[in-house]
Amino acid sequence: MAHVQVTVPAVALDLGSGVGSGSLALALGLHNVIEAAISNDGETLVAVEGASDLAGELVLRGVEAVMHALKREMPPLTVLCNASIPSRCGLGDEETWLIGGLMAINNLIGAPLKRTQIADIALRLTSTPSAAVTSLIGGLAVVSSSGNDLIYRRLDVTAGKVVLALPEVADYRVKASRVISQRASDPAMQELWRQSGARAVLFVEALRRGDYGLLAQVTSNPPLDAERLALLPGSDAAISAAKQAGASAVLISGDGPALVCFAEKDHQQIAAVLRTSFANAGIKCRTWIVNIDTQGVTLTVRG
């Protein structure tokens, strides 16, 4: 019986929210894993290990989308979802499950679709195309719209590590959603996005060259993160402490509350001061030190 394992990276999303372009995303070395096989007993069974209530549903949505595109009936499957990426925190976890489902079924039936075709299907299934594309191709990705089409490219970056921090704040997502809705219709915010395009270009250049000095300059006082940071008690002190410990830049990933800290070294110390600073404000904070993921989706096929 054919068996496939699909490993899909987390994505630091909307890095441009601090520098001017929500289309920039970076794949990270924290992964969700999908194991799948065509079942012999005619029944589809899905199991989930880890904290994700949508994993199975999203994997099967991806499977169904491939079979629909190929005009084939959906086969019975056994699926195991191993969740390591925290859910709904701005790290693209929902898109990893979609991509995992798309890639798993495609390879179980002989890989009739190319990755570009998988990407096209994924883009129709998600409202966060940068997450889907980046988790598929890895590295730093830029996504732009052209009429009804999306254009995307992977940009080379210097290998390195980042610190992820996840402060646990009750009702953050609800409050952040209100902030984002208000911001979308605010002419002043729209003007900030237009004016800060140059920052986005410099941000890409900093990651490409591994220039942490430039990264610090271009992300200082990010104009579009302030409202969401205000929803994280202790975030000002935590970010200040992280920078004193060696972080060049600290940005909210996607809608948050996950924070991405870029640093050339001293990652353990940065993670420790973030946990301590948020703890001083009464907030539990989890941290990870991960590599920038330059591979995107990886596959292991047996049988």
JOZI-V324213 format. One record per helix or strand of 2 or more residues. SS is the DSSP state (a for helix, b for strand). FROM is the first residue (numbers start at 1). TO is the last residue. If there is no record, write none. Layout:
ss->(SS | SS)
from->(FROM | FROM)
to->(TO | TO)
This chain:
ss->(b | a | b | b | a | b | a | a | a | b | b | b | a | a | a | a | a | a | b | b | a | b | b)
from->(3 | 15 | 24 | 45 | 55 | 77 | 93 | 115 | 129 | 140 | 149 | 161 | 172 | 187 | 197 | 212 | 226 | 235 | 249 | 258 | 267 | 285 | 298)
to->(12 | 17 | 38 | 49 | 69 | 82 | 108 | 125 | 137 | 146 | 155 | 167 | 184 | 195 | 209 | 218 | 229 | 244 | 252 | 262 | 280 | 292 | 302)
